[in-house]
Amino acid sequence: ARTGQWILDRGLVPPQALAGVPGDLPEEEIARLCTEVDAPDGRIRYLKPVVSMPDTPPHWTRPPVPLGYHAPVWPEKASAGSSGAKA
């Protein structure tokens, strides 16, 4: 999105090509595209993945955390009994 705005700011797109394009999405449309997760610094609202797979919905198994939150080690492997794809 920011790259697109940069292109527009440079005047590389004629103004008539943007006629009828809304400035922002309505709040209800943004809410439909977002989800929330609890993280160490509080609740985070973010855009859901853009792909849709009915049998294996994409998801994050862990929330984002501040730099330095975890020790610099690899996370343990999931047990063989766990199900679902890891993202």
N, CA, C and O of each residue as an XYZ file, in Angstrom:
348
protein
N       0.821     -1.194      0.000
C       0.000      0.000      0.000
C       0.867      1.259      0.000
O       0.573      2.225     -0.704
N       1.924      1.238      0.788
C       2.777      2.417      0.861
C       3.493      2.663     -0.466
O       3.683      3.812     -0.863
N       3.890      1.596     -1.151
C       4.538      1.752     -2.453
C       3.568      2.381     -3.444
O       3.946      3.262     -4.216
N       2.316      1.927     -3.422
C       1.302      2.516     -4.292
C       1.114      3.993     -4.004
O       0.984      4.795     -4.929
N       1.097      4.364     -2.719
C       0.957      5.774     -2.358
C       2.159      6.571     -2.840
O       2.007      7.704     -3.295
N       3.350      5.993     -2.746
C       4.560      6.665     -3.208
C       4.470      6.952     -4.704
O       4.827      8.040     -5.158
N       3.989      5.964     -5.470
C       3.827      6.151     -6.917
C       2.839      7.286     -7.192
O       3.084      8.134     -8.049
N       1.729      7.296     -6.464
C       0.749      8.372     -6.647
C       1.346      9.726     -6.276
O       1.135     10.715     -6.979
N       2.088      9.770     -5.178
C       2.691     11.032     -4.733
C       3.693     11.575     -5.748
O       3.899     12.787     -5.816
N       4.311     10.714     -6.528
C       5.287     11.145     -7.538
C       4.610     11.643     -8.806
O       5.275     12.164     -9.702
N       3.292     11.488     -8.889
C       2.573     11.973    -10.054
C       2.680     11.063    -11.264
O       2.493     11.514    -12.395
N       2.979      9.779    -11.044
C       3.144      8.846    -12.157
C       1.825      8.272    -12.665
O       1.794      7.586    -13.687
N       0.745      8.553    -11.955
C      -0.576      8.086    -12.374
C      -1.425      9.323    -12.649
O      -1.526     10.203    -11.794
N      -2.036      9.402    -13.832
C      -2.854     10.583    -14.130
C      -4.063     10.653    -13.190
O      -4.677      9.626    -12.899
N      -4.406     11.845    -12.718
C      -5.528     11.995    -11.778
C      -6.837     11.394    -12.295
O      -7.614     10.865    -11.501
N      -7.102     11.460    -13.604
C      -8.354     10.912    -14.129
C      -8.415      9.393    -13.971
O      -9.507      8.824    -13.946
N      -7.270      8.731    -13.865
C      -7.257      7.272    -13.665
C      -7.733      6.893    -12.272
O      -8.077      5.738    -12.024
N      -7.756      7.856    -11.365
C      -8.162      7.593     -9.976
C      -9.585      8.030     -9.687
O     -10.050      7.918     -8.553
N     -10.291      8.533    -10.711
C     -11.666      8.990    -10.503
C     -12.521      7.842     -9.975
O     -12.531      6.755    -10.552
N     -13.220      8.079     -8.905
C     -14.120      7.082     -8.330
C     -13.460      6.103     -7.374
O     -14.147      5.267     -6.787
N     -12.139      6.182     -7.199
C     -11.460      5.291     -6.262
C     -11.603      5.877     -4.855
O     -11.206      7.019     -4.625
N     -12.162      5.116     -3.912
C     -12.315      5.656     -2.562
C     -10.966      5.870     -1.888
O     -10.001      5.159     -2.170
N     -10.905      6.844     -1.004
C      -9.667      7.137     -0.279
C      -9.311      6.051      0.717
O      -8.145      5.674      0.833
N     -10.285      5.550      1.425
C     -10.075      4.511      2.430
C     -11.235      3.536      2.390
O     -12.323      3.869      1.920
N     -10.997      2.329      2.887
C     -12.098      1.376      3.035
C     -12.968      1.793      4.208
O     -12.464      2.356      5.180
N     -14.262      1.529      4.134
C     -15.117      1.803      5.290
C     -14.702      0.922      6.470
O     -14.190     -0.179      6.268
N     -14.915      1.386      7.676
C     -14.512      0.663      8.890
C     -15.086     -0.745      8.935
O     -14.399     -1.665      9.381
N     -16.329     -0.944      8.486
C     -16.918     -2.294      8.522
C     -16.209     -3.249      7.555
O     -16.136     -4.447      7.826
N     -15.693     -2.746      6.448
C     -14.937     -3.575      5.513
C     -13.574     -3.936      6.108
O     -13.120     -5.074      5.984
N     -12.936     -2.979      6.744
C     -11.659     -3.254      7.405
C     -11.857     -4.294      8.501
O     -11.040     -5.204      8.635
N     -12.923     -4.179      9.286
C     -13.198     -5.135     10.364
C     -13.391     -6.542      9.803
O     -12.961     -7.511     10.429
N     -14.018     -6.677      8.655
C     -14.245     -7.982      8.033
C     -12.930     -8.630      7.609
O     -12.824     -9.857      7.593
N     -11.938     -7.830      7.270
C     -10.650     -8.328      6.802
C      -9.639     -8.565      7.921
O      -8.537     -9.051      7.669
N     -10.008     -8.226      9.149
C      -9.076     -8.300     10.274
C      -9.448     -9.392     11.267
O     -10.563     -9.915     11.265
N      -8.490     -9.714     12.105
C      -8.698    -10.597     13.245
C      -7.868    -10.050     14.389
O      -7.115     -9.094     14.205
N      -7.994    -10.644     15.573
C      -7.264    -10.164     16.741
C      -6.583    -11.314     17.451
O      -7.005    -12.465     17.343
N      -5.521    -10.993     18.180
C      -4.778    -11.980     18.956
C      -4.221    -11.299     20.207
O      -3.894    -10.113     20.185
N      -4.119    -12.062     21.293
C      -3.480    -11.553     22.503
C      -1.973    -11.711     22.365
O      -1.494    -12.775     21.975
N      -1.233    -10.674     22.678
C       0.221    -10.675     22.607
C       0.762    -10.121     23.927
O      -0.007     -9.571     24.716
N       2.042    -10.251     24.180
C       2.603     -9.757     25.442
C       2.322     -8.278     25.709
O       2.176     -7.878     26.864
N       2.245     -7.474     24.670
C       1.997     -6.040     24.850
C       0.526     -5.658     24.761
O       0.198     -4.471     24.729
N      -0.365     -6.648     24.721
C      -1.799     -6.369     24.653
C      -2.437     -7.003     23.432
O      -1.810     -7.797     22.731
N      -3.676     -6.650     23.185
C      -4.429     -7.214     22.068
C      -4.022     -6.515     20.769
O      -3.927     -5.289     20.724
N      -3.783     -7.301     19.711
C      -3.355     -6.766     18.415
C      -4.410     -7.099     17.367
O      -4.855     -8.242     17.259
N      -4.802     -6.098     16.605
C      -5.693     -6.313     15.458
C      -4.843     -6.238     14.211
O      -4.060     -5.304     14.040
N      -4.997     -7.232     13.326
C      -4.183     -7.273     12.117
C      -4.984     -7.875     10.973
O      -6.023     -8.498     11.191
N      -4.494     -7.685      9.750
C      -5.155     -8.239      8.577
C      -5.004     -9.755      8.547
O      -3.920    -10.286      8.791
N      -6.101    -10.447      8.246
C      -6.058    -11.899      8.094
C      -5.279    -12.252      6.836
O      -5.107    -11.403      5.961
N      -4.798    -13.507      6.728
C      -4.153    -13.909      5.477
C      -5.105    -13.725      4.289
O      -6.319    -13.877      4.422
N      -4.543    -13.402      3.148
C      -5.382    -13.141      1.978
C      -5.823    -14.415      1.280
O      -6.756    -14.386      0.477
N      -5.168    -15.534      1.572
C      -5.574    -16.801      0.973
C      -6.640    -17.466      1.831
O      -6.732    -17.220      3.033
N      -7.437    -18.308      1.197
C      -8.488    -19.019      1.917
C      -8.434    -20.486      1.518
O      -8.590    -20.828      0.346
N      -8.213    -21.349      2.501
C      -8.148    -22.784      2.258
C      -9.089    -23.459      3.253
O      -8.798    -23.463      4.449
N     -10.210    -24.031      2.800
C     -11.220    -24.542      3.727
C     -10.728    -25.688      4.621
O     -11.155    -25.785      5.772
N      -9.845    -26.555      4.120
C      -9.388    -27.688      4.928
C      -8.215    -27.343      5.832
O      -8.029    -27.981      6.868
N      -7.437    -26.367      5.469
C      -6.289    -25.950      6.281
C      -6.223    -24.427      6.324
O      -5.382    -23.827      5.654
N      -7.099    -23.797      7.104
C      -7.088    -22.329      7.153
C      -5.735    -21.807      7.648
O      -5.213    -22.309      8.644
N      -5.167    -20.816      6.974
C      -3.891    -20.267      7.416
C      -4.058    -19.527      8.742
O      -5.089    -18.901      8.988
N      -3.047    -19.606      9.580
C      -3.083    -18.929     10.877
C      -1.671    -18.836     11.430
O      -0.763    -19.521     10.958
N      -1.492    -17.995     12.421
C      -0.231    -17.896     13.141
C      -0.403    -18.686     14.434
O      -1.419    -18.546     15.113
N       0.583    -19.515     14.781
C       0.485    -20.294     16.013
C       0.924    -19.498     17.227
O       0.578    -19.836     18.359
N       1.690    -18.434     16.988
C       2.153    -17.584     18.090
C       1.984    -16.121     17.695
O       2.107    -15.781     16.518
N       1.706    -15.262     18.656
C       1.557    -13.836     18.325
C       2.926    -13.181     18.152
O       3.943    -13.734     18.574
N       2.947    -12.000     17.529
C       4.209    -11.259     17.451
C       4.597    -10.780     18.846
O       3.735    -10.492     19.677
N       5.871    -10.701     19.086
C       6.378    -10.262     20.395
C       7.461     -9.211     20.184
O       8.032     -9.120     19.097
N       7.749     -8.414     21.217
C       8.822     -7.420     21.089
C      10.182     -8.087     20.897
O      10.384     -9.222     21.330
N      11.112     -7.387     20.250
C      12.469     -7.893     20.091
C      13.061     -8.204     21.460
O      12.899     -7.432     22.405
N      13.748     -9.342     21.560
C      14.370     -9.731     22.814
C      13.450    -10.439     23.778
O      13.879    -10.802     24.873
N      12.188    -10.650     23.407
C      11.212    -11.283     24.294
C      11.577    -12.737     24.577
O      11.458    -13.196     25.713
N      12.018    -13.461     23.557
C      12.389    -14.863     23.698
C      13.913    -15.003     23.731
O      14.642    -14.179     23.179
N      14.372    -16.065     24.393
C      15.791    -16.398     24.356
C      16.154    -16.782     22.922
O      15.304    -17.290     22.190
N      17.401    -16.548     22.510
C      17.797    -16.871     21.127
C      18.028    -18.370     20.923
O      19.162    -18.814     20.746
N      16.945    -19.139     20.950
C      17.002    -20.588     20.725
C      15.892    -20.974     19.769
O      14.909    -20.245     19.630
N      16.041    -22.133     19.097
C      14.991    -22.634     18.229
C      13.844    -23.131     19.084
O      14.084    -23.740     20.127
N      12.584    -22.888     18.673
C      11.451    -23.431     19.433
C      11.423    -24.951     19.319
O      11.913    -25.512     18.338
N      10.850    -25.619     20.320
C      10.757    -27.071     20.288
C       9.799    -27.498     19.190
O       8.837    -26.798     18.873
N      10.085    -28.683     18.606
C       9.207    -29.226     17.577
C       7.876    -29.610     18.191
O       7.806    -29.992     19.359
N       6.811    -29.506     17.389
C       5.482    -29.922     17.837
C       5.476    -31.440     17.985
O       6.166    -32.142     17.247
N       4.699    -31.942     18.936
C       4.620    -33.394     19.124
C       3.900    -34.024     17.942
O       3.172    -33.346     17.217
N       4.105    -35.326     17.752
C       3.509    -36.045     16.631
C       1.991    -36.050     16.717
O       1.322    -36.206     15.696
N       1.434    -35.885     17.904
C      -0.017    -35.913     18.070
C      -0.697    -34.597     17.755
O      -1.926    -34.541     17.715
N       0.068    -33.529     17.530
C      -0.577    -32.243     17.241
C      -1.067    -32.231     15.814
O      -0.504    -32.903     14.950
N      -2.122    -31.466     15.564
C      -2.666    -31.393     14.210
C      -2.673    -29.959     13.747
O      -2.542    -29.029     14.543
N      -2.828    -29.792     12.454
C      -2.915    -28.450     11.869
C      -1.575    -28.005     11.335
O      -0.520    -28.444     11.794
N      -1.639    -27.134     10.367
C      -0.431    -26.616      9.739
C       0.157    -25.533     10.602
O      -0.568    -24.809     11.285
N       1.439    -25.420     10.577
C       2.143    -24.350     11.278
C       2.408    -23.227     10.312
O       2.715    -23.454      9.142
N       2.286    -21.999     10.811
C       2.565    -20.843      9.954
C       3.737    -20.084     10.507
O       4.141    -19.071      9.937
